[in-house]
């Protein structure tokens, strides 16, 4: 496959090179941050015309955050004539604009691949508060002529009843959340004959074969897609487990972790360049690991998300970084040590925060608390976590946390 894979990657890059050149040249003229980046690395017209984009260093999320802090709110990455309809906040905090126009994050091809379009009522179970995911999928569905039920996260009883009452035909959200809604539908005793949901596009967490098989017992089409808050859609399935087709409107590269140069074989970081000059993310490192592969028809595909670069992990579709955890727990009264533990129970992420009460680890520090003090401490830590991380955790009092255990332990089994 090596020769065919090299040919496919080369053809893909060559096909997009003229669009990338035009987008970068236009962005350099109208977006100050792009002009600065190109000047810093010495990329001029000659290099751009030759399609030599590899000399532009990969921009990390930390780089983007630093630029936003220096030049708020968007780090000078917006063109002066860009029209912003909404502003979102992701962990960091990073601020992302929703630009004017239909389907600005380009999710409609993935929704169309899952069979969605006119006549569908889509239950959208991504968050609508602060983060952009809910708006991303709503805009994509509306662009296809579908109607949207903005479910968000939570209220599973109401969402399950809406499927039966309204004839919901399609779903967007986490795969684990779709299973939770299926379970609630059955637990409520709703009529199986009124289950109308037959198409689902899922993302933001892995979709193991076992979970896909469970979902397909009730939902005919379940396809996976991949994207980020900064870049929108990056890749999507057209057949179950067939790899991810690179999305339109973006150049996707798999790059060596050390040099930042594109590679063809083996795992590397997914690096993207948006082909719109009013908000260009040029060689933006997503922090996700993937690899190129070929589909059954010989077309170029991404092999899915194979891991993360660095220490951040995804929990229920949102990132948790050690520095976020440290910022939330810093100076927490009554706590001498802590760590977050992520587990996977019945295809759902479970997050708990283990805490050692002040007074020293070991010697029964946790068991020595009276019930009222323990309950108050657990409640205070839980509230701080909800406020700081935007999702909840089960707080557990323990006697000690082993040295070197780290601030985040990922114990999930994705089989």
N, C-alpha and C positions, 0 to 999 in steps of 0.2 A: 504493500500500500504506500510505501514511502514515496516513490516517484509520482504516483497519482496525487498524493496529498500535497507534495511540493508544488505540483502544477496547479492544483485547485487554489491553494493559498496565494500563489503568484498571480493567477488570473484575477482573483478577487481584489487584491491590492492594486493591480494595474487598472482595473475597471474603475475604481473609485479615485485614483490619483488625480485626474483632472478636476473633479469636484472638490477634493480636499484642497488643492492648490488655490482654486478660486475662492473658497470659503476663508482660507487663512489670509490671503492677500486682502480681501475685503475687510476682514476683521482687524487686520493690522492698521488699516486706515481709519477705523471708527471705534475700536475698543482699546482703551489705554493699556489695560493689563496684558493684552496680546502683544501690542507693540513693545512693551517692556520685556516680556519673555523672549521674544524673537531677538531683540537687541542684546539681551544678556547672553544668549547662546550663539550669537553671530550668524543667525539664519537670514539670508537675504534673498532677493529675487532669483538669483542663479540657482540656489539650492532648492527653492520652491518649484521652479520650472522643471528641475530635474527630478522632482518627486522625492527629494531627500528630506523626509520629515523626521527620520530617526534621530537626527541631531538635536531635536527639541526634547529636553529632559521630561521624564514622566512627572506630572504634577500629582502629588498625593492629597488626600483629604486634609492632612495637617497643613500642607502648603496653602490650600484654598482657605482654610480657617484663618491662617496667619494673614493672608491678603485681605480677608474680610474684616479682620480686627484692625488692620492698618488703614483700610479705605472702606469704611462701612457704607451701605450694608452689603454690597455684592462684590467687593474687592475690585471695582472698576472693570468687571467682566461683561457689563451690559453696554451695548451700543447706545449712543445718545438718543436715537430715534426708536429704541425698543419700547413696546407698549406692554406694561405689566398689569395683568388682571388680578392676580392674587399673589401673596407672599406667604411662604411656608417656613417652618423651623424644624430642622432635624437635629438629633443629638450632636452636640459639639459646643455651642449650637452653631449649625450651619444654616444659612438662609438661602432658600431657593425661590426663584421667581416663576410664576406661570405666565408665559408670554401669550400675546393675543393670537387668535386664529383657532381653527378647529383642530382638535386632537394634537396639541402642541408637544406631547410626550410620545406620539406615534404608536400607541398601543393597539390601534384598530387592526393592523395585520394579524396580530396574535389572537385577538378576539374573533376575527373572521376565520382563522384557521380552525378554531374550536367550533365553528358553525354558527356563530352569533351574527345577527343582523336585524333587518326590519321584522317586526312582529314579535321579537323577543322582549320579555320583561326580565331585566338582569338584577338580581339581588347582589348588591355591591357591599361586601363585608370587609372592606379596608377602612382604616380610620379617616375621619373627616376633620379631626381637630389637630391643628398645628402642622402635622406631617402631610405630604402631598399625595399619598397613595390613593386615598378615596377619590380625590379630584382627577387623578391620572386615569383611572379606569372608567369613571363616569364620562369624562370627555371622549375617551375612545369609543365607548358604547354609543353615546349620542351621535358621534360622527358616522356610525353605521346605520343610524335610524332606529336604534333600539330605545326602549324606555328603561328607566333606572329606578329601582327602589333603594334609597340610600340607607342600607342597614347599619353600616359601621360595625363596631365591635361591642358585643354585649346584647342584652335583650333577646336571647336565643329563643325564648318561648314565643315572643311576638314574631320573630322572623320565621319560625317554623309554621306558625298559624298563617302567616301571610302567604307562604307557599301554597297552602291549601285554599285559602280564600281568594287569592288574586291570580292563581295560575302562573306563578313564577316559572320561567322556563330555563333560566341560565344563572350562573353564579360566578363571581370573582372574589378571590380572597385566599387565605391560607388553606392548604389542604386539610390540616388538622381541624380548622374551624368548620369546614364543610362536614366533616365526620361528626363534630359536636352537634351541628344542626340536625343531621340525620338521626342521631341518638335522641335528641329532644323531640323530634317529630314522633318517633315511636313511643317515647315515654309519655307523651301527652295523649296517646291513644287516637291520634288523627288518622283519618281514613286512608289506607295505603292507595286506594284508587284515585285519590286526589293529589298524589305526589306527581307533579308535572315537571320538575327540574331535570333536564336531560343533557345540559351542556355546562361545562365548568372550565374556566381558565384559572390555574392556581400558580402562586409564586411566593417568594420571600422566605421559604424554608424548603428543605429537601422533600422529595416525594418518593419514598421507598416503594418498591414493587408491591409489598404487602399492603400498604395503605391505598395505592392506586387500585389494586384488585378489590379491596373492600368498598371503595367509593363506586366502582363501576358495577357493582351489584345493583345499584339504584340509579346511577347517573351514567348514561350511555357514553358520553365523550368527556374524558378528563385529560386535559393537556397542560403541560408545564411551560412557563415562560420565565424570562430573567431580565431584570432591569434594575436601575438605581434611581434614587431621588434626583441626583444631579443630571443623569443622562437620559432618563426615560427607558423605553424598550431597547434592549441590547440583543436578545435572541429569543426564539420561541420554537416549540415543537409543532410539527405538522402531523406526526404520527406518534403514538405513545412510545416513549423510550427511544425515539429515533434520532436524538441529538437536537441541538438548537440551531435553527436557521439564523444567520446574522441579519439583524433588522435593517430596514431601509432608513436612510437619513443619518447614518452613523458609520464611521470606519471603526471596525473592531480589530484589535491586535492582541495576540498572546505574546507577552514579552518576558525576556530573561529578568530574573529578580535582581541581579547585580548590575548588569549593563543598561537595562531598559530597552534593549534592542529587540525587535520582533523575532520570534522563533517559529519554526514550523512543527517540530516534533517535541514531545515532552510537555510537562506542565509549566505554566508561567502565569504572570498576572494579566488579567484582562484590562486592556488600556483602550480608551475610546476617544474619538474625535467627532464632535457633532458637526454636521454639515450645514449649520445655519449661522451666518456671521453676526447676527444680532445678539447671540448668547453662546459664544464658542467655547466649548470645553475641549481644548486642544491637548491631546495625549494625556488625558486624565486617568489616573490609576484608580480603579474601582476598589482595590484591596482584595478582590476575589481571584482564586486560582481556577484555571481551566486548561483545556488543551484542544487543539484542532483534531477533527476526525472527519470521516466521510460517511454520508448517509447511504442507505441501501441503494439509492439511485446514483451514487457517485458524487452527489453535491456536497459542498463544504458545510460542516456543522461544528458548533462548539459542543464539547462533551459534558456540558452542564457545569455547575459550580462544584469544584472538587475540594474546596477548603478556603482558608483565609490567609492573607498575608498579615503578619503581626498578631497582636494579642486580642483584638476585638472578636466577639462572638455574636451570633444572631440568636435572639430569644423571642419566640412568637413574632417573628418578622421584623424585629427592631434590634439595632445594634446595642451591645453592652460592652463598653471599653473599660479596662482596669482604671483608667484615670477618672472616668465618670463615676464608677463605684467608689473610688477613694474620695472624690469630691463630695459625694452624698453622705458618706459615713464619717468624714473628717470631723473630729471634735464632738462626736455623738456622746452626750452625757450618759454615764453608766455603762459604757462599753469599752473593754480593754483590747479586744481582738475580734475580727470578723472575717468571713469569706462568703462568697456567693457560690452556690452549687446548682448546676443545671442538670436535670434528668428528663427522661422521656417516658411517659406513662400513658399507655393506650393511645399512642400516636399524638400525644399532646405534650408540649414543653411544660415542665414544672420547675419553677425557680424558688429556691429557698435561701435565706440568709441565716447562716449560723453565727451566733454572737456569744462571746465570753464576757460575762458581767465584770465590771470594774472590781478590783480587789485581788486580781491575779489569776492566771490560768492554773489549772490543775487543782488538786485538793478539794474537789467538789465545789468549785466556784459557782457553777450553774445550779447544782442541786441545793446549795445552801440558801438560795433566795426563798423568802416566804411567798406564798401564792399571789398576794396582792401586788408585791413589788415586781414579781416576774411578769404578771399580766400587764402592768403599766409599762414596763420596759419594752415588752414585745409590741404593744400598741404604738408606742412612740417611734420605735425603729421602723415598723411597718408604714406608718404615715410619712416618715421622712423618705422612705424608698419610693412610695407612690408619687410624692410631690417632686422628687428629683429625677426619677427615671421614667415616669409616665407609664409604668406597669407595676403590678403588685408582686409581692413575694411572701411566701410563708416564712415567718421568723421563728427560729428554733434556738433556745438557750442550751448551750453545751458547756462542758467542763473545760475543754481545751481545744485549740486548733494547732495541729502539728507545725513545727517550724518548717518553712519552705513550702507550705501547702499552696501558696499563691492566693491572690484575691478572688480568682474565678476558677472554678473547677467544672469542666464540661464532662459529664458522665453519661451522655446520651448514646444509645445504641440505635442506629438508623436501619437496622435490618428488619 
